[in-house]
Amino acid sequence: MTLEEGVAEIVADADKLLVFASETNLPAGFDEVETVVVSSEDGDVSLPLDFDRFEDRVRYGVEGALENGLVEEGDEIVCVDGVFGSEPDTFSRFKVTESVRSGLYSLFTESKAEPSVIRDVVELSIELGKKGQKGKPIGALFVVGDAGNVMEKSRELSYNPFEKSHVHVGDPIVNVMLKEFSRLDGAFVISDSGKIVSAYRYLEADGEGIDIPRGLGTRHMAAASVTRDTNAVSVVLSESDRMVRVFRSGELILELDPEEY
């Protein structure tokens, strides 16, 4: 099959084409379909960061295109990755349904914290979920953004080792410190810019009106509650099932299995 024949088969009857690249010099045939560019620079949908996995770029890009009216539910779309004037590296095709609203897009667009900070905390949680502490599973809770309000709605359980520091999440050395402190009780509070504000915080937000999946414990309830009462995002690593869960506005919006990363 020639490239032209392959392209014709890919885009047959498609309503929209989502291109995940900074350049859109498409092979012949792709230009016959209305194109939405998803890119970190000057895209119709702007990526807040360079997701490593094509699947994550698709999730963010499709939800962003849907939220901005660039695609509609029921559209048959083709997502193409790695288009730089030659054959695309990767593509997927599916129909847009309500299920594409994974929460990944709103996690970044409706949060006060910088996108890279949220990414760094999620990646740290995934790494902890994979390795645990000395081979044993651990739980951890990170509250990201709106740190002033979060501090007002929590109290210290122990001495705050970050009280006079100016360290930020994402730094490899700081991440080692966070992994070590995560074995103790309490939440980490992280500012919009990624500064570690505090460790060992007890979140005092109550669970009234919070509905979380059955089987999730007090750590998850606290994580959901504080995001209902502030503009923070909570990232929770579960000790029992090692899943990473992200809460915003009092709701569970994202679940990640560290073993899949």
Secondary structure as a PSIPRED ss2 file (coil, helix, strand):
# PSIPRED VFORMAT (PSIPRED V4.0)

   1 M C   1.000  0.000  0.000
   2 T C   1.000  0.000  0.000
   3 L H   0.000  1.000  0.000
   4 E H   0.000  1.000  0.000
   5 E H   0.000  1.000  0.000
   6 G H   0.000  1.000  0.000
   7 V H   0.000  1.000  0.000
   8 A H   0.000  1.000  0.000
   9 E H   0.000  1.000  0.000
  10 I H   0.000  1.000  0.000
  11 V H   0.000  1.000  0.000
  12 A C   1.000  0.000  0.000
  13 D C   1.000  0.000  0.000
  14 A C   1.000  0.000  0.000
  15 D C   1.000  0.000  0.000
  16 K E   0.000  0.000  1.000
  17 L E   0.000  0.000  1.000
  18 L E   0.000  0.000  1.000
  19 V E   0.000  0.000  1.000
  20 F E   0.000  0.000  1.000
  21 A C   1.000  0.000  0.000
  22 S C   1.000  0.000  0.000
  23 E C   1.000  0.000  0.000
  24 T C   1.000  0.000  0.000
  25 N C   1.000  0.000  0.000
  26 L C   1.000  0.000  0.000
  27 P C   1.000  0.000  0.000
  28 A C   1.000  0.000  0.000
  29 G C   1.000  0.000  0.000
  30 F H   0.000  1.000  0.000
  31 D H   0.000  1.000  0.000
  32 E H   0.000  1.000  0.000
  33 V C   1.000  0.000  0.000
  34 E C   1.000  0.000  0.000
  35 T E   0.000  0.000  1.000
  36 V E   0.000  0.000  1.000
  37 V E   0.000  0.000  1.000
  38 V E   0.000  0.000  1.000
  39 S E   0.000  0.000  1.000
  40 S C   1.000  0.000  0.000
  41 E C   1.000  0.000  0.000
  42 D C   1.000  0.000  0.000
  43 G C   1.000  0.000  0.000
  44 D C   1.000  0.000  0.000
  45 V E   0.000  0.000  1.000
  46 S E   0.000  0.000  1.000
  47 L C   1.000  0.000  0.000
  48 P C   1.000  0.000  0.000
  49 L C   1.000  0.000  0.000
  50 D C   1.000  0.000  0.000
  51 F C   1.000  0.000  0.000
  52 D C   1.000  0.000  0.000
  53 R C   1.000  0.000  0.000
  54 F H   0.000  1.000  0.000
  55 E H   0.000  1.000  0.000
  56 D H   0.000  1.000  0.000
  57 R H   0.000  1.000  0.000
  58 V H   0.000  1.000  0.000
  59 R H   0.000  1.000  0.000
  60 Y H   0.000  1.000  0.000
  61 G H   0.000  1.000  0.000
  62 V H   0.000  1.000  0.000
  63 E H   0.000  1.000  0.000
  64 G H   0.000  1.000  0.000
  65 A H   0.000  1.000  0.000
  66 L H   0.000  1.000  0.000
  67 E H   0.000  1.000  0.000
  68 N C   1.000  0.000  0.000
  69 G C   1.000  0.000  0.000
  70 L C   1.000  0.000  0.000
  71 V C   1.000  0.000  0.000
  72 E C   1.000  0.000  0.000
  73 E C   1.000  0.000  0.000
  74 G C   1.000  0.000  0.000
  75 D C   1.000  0.000  0.000
  76 E E   0.000  0.000  1.000
  77 I E   0.000  0.000  1.000
  78 V E   0.000  0.000  1.000
  79 C E   0.000  0.000  1.000
  80 V E   0.000  0.000  1.000
  81 D E   0.000  0.000  1.000
  82 G C   1.000  0.000  0.000
  83 V C   1.000  0.000  0.000
  84 F C   1.000  0.000  0.000
  85 G C   1.000  0.000  0.000
  86 S C   1.000  0.000  0.000
  87 E C   1.000  0.000  0.000
  88 P C   1.000  0.000  0.000
  89 D C   1.000  0.000  0.000
  90 T E   0.000  0.000  1.000
  91 F E   0.000  0.000  1.000
  92 S E   0.000  0.000  1.000
  93 R E   0.000  0.000  1.000
  94 F E   0.000  0.000  1.000
  95 K E   0.000  0.000  1.000
  96 V C   1.000  0.000  0.000
  97 T C   1.000  0.000  0.000
  98 E H   0.000  1.000  0.000
  99 S H   0.000  1.000  0.000
 100 V H   0.000  1.000  0.000
 101 R C   1.000  0.000  0.000
 102 S C   1.000  0.000  0.000
 103 G C   1.000  0.000  0.000
 104 L H   0.000  1.000  0.000
 105 Y H   0.000  1.000  0.000
 106 S H   0.000  1.000  0.000
 107 L H   0.000  1.000  0.000
 108 F H   0.000  1.000  0.000
 109 T H   0.000  1.000  0.000
 110 E C   1.000  0.000  0.000
 111 S C   1.000  0.000  0.000
 112 K C   1.000  0.000  0.000
 113 A C   1.000  0.000  0.000
 114 E C   1.000  0.000  0.000
 115 P H   0.000  1.000  0.000
 116 S H   0.000  1.000  0.000
 117 V H   0.000  1.000  0.000
 118 I H   0.000  1.000  0.000
 119 R H   0.000  1.000  0.000
 120 D H   0.000  1.000  0.000
 121 V H   0.000  1.000  0.000
 122 V H   0.000  1.000  0.000
 123 E H   0.000  1.000  0.000
 124 L H   0.000  1.000  0.000
 125 S H   0.000  1.000  0.000
 126 I H   0.000  1.000  0.000
 127 E H   0.000  1.000  0.000
 128 L H   0.000  1.000  0.000
 129 G H   0.000  1.000  0.000
 130 K H   0.000  1.000  0.000
 131 K H   0.000  1.000  0.000
 132 G C   1.000  0.000  0.000
 133 Q E   0.000  0.000  1.000
 134 K C   1.000  0.000  0.000
 135 G C   1.000  0.000  0.000
 136 K E   0.000  0.000  1.000
 137 P C   1.000  0.000  0.000
 138 I C   1.000  0.000  0.000
 139 G C   1.000  0.000  0.000
 140 A E   0.000  0.000  1.000
 141 L E   0.000  0.000  1.000
 142 F E   0.000  0.000  1.000
 143 V E   0.000  0.000  1.000
 144 V E   0.000  0.000  1.000
 145 G C   1.000  0.000  0.000
 146 D C   1.000  0.000  0.000
 147 A H   0.000  1.000  0.000
 148 G H   0.000  1.000  0.000
 149 N H   0.000  1.000  0.000
 150 V H   0.000  1.000  0.000
 151 M H   0.000  1.000  0.000
 152 E H   0.000  1.000  0.000
 153 K C   1.000  0.000  0.000
 154 S E   0.000  0.000  1.000
 155 R E   0.000  0.000  1.000
 156 E E   0.000  0.000  1.000
 157 L C   1.000  0.000  0.000
 158 S C   1.000  0.000  0.000
 159 Y C   1.000  0.000  0.000
 160 N C   1.000  0.000  0.000
 161 P C   1.000  0.000  0.000
 162 F C   1.000  0.000  0.000
 163 E C   1.000  0.000  0.000
 164 K C   1.000  0.000  0.000
 165 S C   1.000  0.000  0.000
 166 H C   1.000  0.000  0.000
 167 V C   1.000  0.000  0.000
 168 H E   0.000  0.000  1.000
 169 V C   1.000  0.000  0.000
 170 G C   1.000  0.000  0.000
 171 D C   1.000  0.000  0.000
 172 P H   0.000  1.000  0.000
 173 I H   0.000  1.000  0.000
 174 V H   0.000  1.000  0.000
 175 N H   0.000  1.000  0.000
 176 V H   0.000  1.000  0.000
 177 M H   0.000  1.000  0.000
 178 L H   0.000  1.000  0.000
 179 K H   0.000  1.000  0.000
 180 E H   0.000  1.000  0.000
 181 F H   0.000  1.000  0.000
 182 S C   1.000  0.000  0.000
 183 R C   1.000  0.000  0.000
 184 L C   1.000  0.000  0.000
 185 D C   1.000  0.000  0.000
 186 G C   1.000  0.000  0.000
 187 A E   0.000  0.000  1.000
 188 F E   0.000  0.000  1.000
 189 V E   0.000  0.000  1.000
 190 I E   0.000  0.000  1.000
 191 S C   1.000  0.000  0.000
 192 D C   1.000  0.000  0.000
 193 S C   1.000  0.000  0.000
 194 G C   1.000  0.000  0.000
 195 K E   0.000  0.000  1.000
 196 I E   0.000  0.000  1.000
 197 V E   0.000  0.000  1.000
 198 S E   0.000  0.000  1.000
 199 A E   0.000  0.000  1.000
 200 Y E   0.000  0.000  1.000
 201 R E   0.000  0.000  1.000
 202 Y E   0.000  0.000  1.000
 203 L E   0.000  0.000  1.000
 204 E C   1.000  0.000  0.000
 205 A C   1.000  0.000  0.000
 206 D C   1.000  0.000  0.000
 207 G C   1.000  0.000  0.000
 208 E C   1.000  0.000  0.000
 209 G C   1.000  0.000  0.000
 210 I C   1.000  0.000  0.000
 211 D C   1.000  0.000  0.000
 212 I C   1.000  0.000  0.000
 213 P C   1.000  0.000  0.000
 214 R C   1.000  0.000  0.000
 215 G C   1.000  0.000  0.000
 216 L C   1.000  0.000  0.000
 217 G C   1.000  0.000  0.000
 218 T H   0.000  1.000  0.000
 219 R H   0.000  1.000  0.000
 220 H H   0.000  1.000  0.000
 221 M H   0.000  1.000  0.000
 222 A H   0.000  1.000  0.000
 223 A H   0.000  1.000  0.000
 224 A H   0.000  1.000  0.000
 225 S H   0.000  1.000  0.000
 226 V H   0.000  1.000  0.000
 227 T H   0.000  1.000  0.000
 228 R H   0.000  1.000  0.000
 229 D H   0.000  1.000  0.000
 230 T C   1.000  0.000  0.000
 231 N C   1.000  0.000  0.000
 232 A C   1.000  0.000  0.000
 233 V E   0.000  0.000  1.000
 234 S E   0.000  0.000  1.000
 235 V E   0.000  0.000  1.000
 236 V E   0.000  0.000  1.000
 237 L E   0.000  0.000  1.000
 238 S C   1.000  0.000  0.000
 239 E C   1.000  0.000  0.000
 240 S C   1.000  0.000  0.000
 241 D C   1.000  0.000  0.000
 242 R C   1.000  0.000  0.000
 243 M C   1.000  0.000  0.000
 244 V E   0.000  0.000  1.000
 245 R E   0.000  0.000  1.000
 246 V E   0.000  0.000  1.000
 247 F E   0.000  0.000  1.000
 248 R E   0.000  0.000  1.000
 249 S C   1.000  0.000  0.000
 250 G C   1.000  0.000  0.000
 251 E E   0.000  0.000  1.000
 252 L E   0.000  0.000  1.000
 253 I E   0.000  0.000  1.000
 254 L E   0.000  0.000  1.000
 255 E E   0.000  0.000  1.000
 256 L E   0.000  0.000  1.000
 257 D C   1.000  0.000  0.000
 258 P H   0.000  1.000  0.000
 259 E H   0.000  1.000  0.000
 260 E H   0.000  1.000  0.000
 261 Y C   1.000  0.000  0.000
